[in-house]
Amino acid sequence: MKIATWNINSLSVRLPQVLAWLAAHPVDVLCLQELKLTDDKFPFEALHAAGYEAACFGQKTYNGVAILARTPLTDVVRNIPGLDDDQARVLTATVQTPHGPLRVINGYFVNGQAPGTDKFAYKLRWLQALLGHVQAELAAHPRLALLGDFNVAPEDRDSYDPVGLAGTIHHTPEERAHFQALLDLGLTDAFRLFEQPEKSYSWWDYRMLGFQKNRGLRIDHILVSAALREAVTACSIDRAPRKNPQPSDHAPVLATLA
């Protein structure tokens, strides 16, 4: 089976691109971030016609996450239990597969703006709450995948300018420590299970020819639990949608599980 994540940066604008991508890449699970629409505006019918069930957690103008799957989604949890947060950033659900249930956590991680700001402090609190949520879900569901836009470049090689951007947002020691804390729970970065091309990124700024010059960051990730690690046979970034007219600034990331 194939699972994927894609920050679509407005589903209402880019639904045709999502449908075209799914037709070309019929993955079993797709996690979307930055829907930027409310649940009543979510295109359930169009996705159902394409062969997908969906669960969504939307928000007007900002944020919003959804999980699309070939089979019904059950035990859906919106947001991080116990966290007082009005932002639609996390959606958790179970997907039935031929090898048993797969617990999927889809996250649109807080950006954080800049170190030293209130938004950065919120990001660190949010990351700590997420860690507890993932730990609890892992205890109940050994077959688990955490996908999404993490807004963290975990290593220097995940940034086009690790020296010039050292200590800035997405690159701070605090953010990277939280990413490592997720790995310490027993999760594995599926992308790094394999040899990858140098300068592999999943996000490029719209400005200053960021994509054309490959001035990007790898901030979209798929982490898999120990029970799934041996099943992962491939993981890649699909740069093609970033070449679309009016693209999202992110590219999809896909993992194949045997």
N, C-alpha and C positions, 0 to 999 in steps of 0.2 A: 504494500500500500504506500501511497505518497501523501505526505502532509506538507503544508506550506503556510507561510505568513507573508502578508503584504499590507503595508501602510498605504492606503489608497488615497488619502488626502481629499476626501469628499466623495462619498459613494453616489450621491445624486449627480455629480458631474461625470464620474468615471464608471458608472455601471456598465455602459457598453464595452469598455475596456476589460472589465472583470469578466463579463460574459464571453467575450472573444478569447480571453486568456484561458478560461476554464474549458472552452471548446477545444483549444489546442493542447491544453495540459489538464486532462480530466483527473485531477487529484482527488483523493478520498476525503481530505479535510483541508479547508482553507480558513485561516484566521485573518480577519481584516481589522485594521485600526484606522482611527480618525474618520469615522463615518460622517460626522458633522450633520447628523439628522436625528430626529426623534423616532421612537419605535413605530409610531403610526405612519411614518413616511418610508419605512423600510420596505424594499421591493421583494417581499416574500413570493409573490406570484411569479415574477420573472425568474427568480432563482429556482423555484420549484419546477418551472417549465424546463430549466436547464438540468434538472436531475438532483437538486440539492435541497435538503432540509436546512433550516437556519434557526439560530437563537441569536438575539441581539440585545444590546444594552446601549441605547442611544442617548444623545444629548444634543440640544439645538446649538448649531454653530460650531461647537467645539467637541473634541474627544469622540467617544463612541466606539464600541467594539462589537464584532460579530463572529460567530463560528458557523461555517457552512460544512455540511457533511452529507455523504451519500445515504446514510442511515439516520433514523431518528436520534435526536439528542435528548438525553435524560439527565436527571439530577442536576439541573442548571442552577448555578449560584452567581448572582450579580454582585459585583464589588468585592471588597475584602471584608469578610466577617469581622465585626468588632472595631472596624475603622470608621470613624465619623468623617465621611468624605462625600461631597456631593458631585464629584467628578466621575463620569462613566468611563472607567479605565480597565476594569478586569471582568472577564467572563469565564466561568469554569463550567464544563459539562462533560458527560460521558458519551463516548461514541462506541457503538458495538462493531467489532471487527471479527473476522474468521478466527482470530487467535485469542479472542477474549476482549473484554472491555478496555478501552483506552481513555484515560482521563486526560482532558485537554484543558490547559489554562492559557487563555489569550490575554496578553497584557499590553496596554499602551502606557509605557512608563512615563513618569513625570519628566519634563524637559529640564527644569531647574534653573534656567536663565543664566545664572552666573554664581560662582562661589561667593559666599558672604551675603547673599540676598535672602529675603523671606522665602522666595520660591525654591531656592536651593535647600533651605532648612526643611521645607515641606517635602522635597524630593527624598531627603534622607529619612524622614519619618515614614514616608510612604514605602520606601524600599525595605525598611525594617519590618513594617506590617506585612508586606508581601512575603518576606522570608518566612514569617510565622505561618502564613496561609499555605505556602508551598510545602512547608514541613508537615503540616497537619494533613494535607491532601496526599502527600507521599506515604504517610503512615497508613492511610486508608486505601490507597490505590497505587500499588507498586508499579503498574504500567502507566507511566505519566509522561507527558510532554508539555513543556512550557515554551510557548511561542510568542513572538511579538516584536514591537518596536521598543527596545530596551533603553534607547537614548544613552547608551554607554558603549564606548569603544574600548573593549577590555584590555587590549594590548597595543603597544606602539605600532605594530604592523597593521593594525586596524584603522590607522589614520594616515591621511596623505601627507601630514606635516607634524609628526609626533614631537619634534623639538620646538617648533614655533608655537604649537598649541598645547604644550605641556602645562598642566594645571588649570586649563580652561574647561568650560563645561563639556561633558562627555569624556573628559580625559583625567579628571581629578583622582587622587588616591582614594578619596572616600567612595566615589562611585565604583571604582574598580574593586575596592574591597568588598562592596556589596555584591558585585557580580561573582567574585570568588566565593563569597559566603553561600551563594546558590549552588556553586559547584561542590562546595564542601558538604552539602546535603546529600551528595551522591549523584548529582546531575552532570551531564557531559555536553559540551558544546559540539553538536553534530558536525558543524562545518570543519572543525579542527581535527576530526577523526581521519581526515584525508589530506593528501597533498593538494594544495590549492595554488592557483596562479598568484604571483606577487601583486600587490596593490589591488586586492579584491575588496570592493566596497559595495554597500547596499543603499547608500544615500548620497546624493549630490545636491548642492545648493543650486537653486534656479539661477542665481546671479553669477556674473563674471565667468560664464562658460564653464561652470563647475563640472558638468558631466563630460563635456567635450575635452576638457583638460584632465579628466579623472581626478579631480580634487574632491575626494569623497571620504566617507567614513563607513565602517562596518558596524552598524548599530542595531540591525535587525537579526534576531537570533532564534535558533531552535535548540533547546536544551532537552535532553532525554534522560530518563531515569536509568539506573543500573540494569533493570529488567529489560530495557529496550536497546541498550547500547550495542549488544552483539548483533541485533537485527538490522542496524543501520548499514546500508550498503552504498549509499551515496548522499551527498549534500552539496548543493550548488546555489549560486545566485544567478537569476535570469535577468540579464541586463536589457533584453530586447524591449520590454514595455517602457523603459525610460526613454526610448527613442520615439515613442508615440507622439502625435500632436497633443498638446496639453496633457503631458504625462503627470503622474504623481512624481514627487521628488525621491521616492523610494522604489526599489526593485523587489520583486518577490524572491523569497528564499525557500527552497524545496529540499525535503529529505525523503529518501526512499527506505522503507523498512521491508526486509524480506519476510 
